[in-house]
Amino acid sequence: MNRRFRISVGSVPDRENLVGDLYYDDHVVCVVSYENRLDDMQLELHAPPNGGRWRFEIADFNRALAELKARIAEIEVVKSEDRFASASRTA
């Protein structure tokens, strides 16, 4: 992934599921979220700082976006496995 891109995944109070932020030079380019299924993610684009334009290679953006989506899915799978293991121990 291009070093100017950075990803962050976490929970926010107004969303039930995880969200991911994609940054370029420390500015949010987009937020990735989903409602019910991981294979139905939405992309919320943010305006660049100072009213400018985003300009980067499409391949770099696609790689960063793919990495962000994969990280969200990976964390959700781990959370699901943890919930299943906890439920099994209490049953």
KAURKA-V90245 format. One record per pair of residues at least 24 apart in sequence whose C-alpha atoms are under 8 Angstrom apart, sorted by sequence separation. I is the first residue (numbers start at 1). J is the second residue. If there is no record, write none. Layout:
i=I j=J
i=I j=J
This chain:
i=38 j=73
i=32 j=68
i=32 j=69
i=22 j=64
i=22 j=65
i=22 j=68
i=21 j=68
i=20 j=68
i=20 j=69
i=20 j=72
i=19 j=72
i=18 j=72
i=5 j=61
i=7 j=64
i=2 j=60
i=6 j=64
i=18 j=76
i=1 j=60
i=5 j=64
i=9 j=68
i=8 j=68
i=7 j=68
i=1 j=63
i=2 j=64
i=9 j=71
i=1 j=64
i=9 j=72
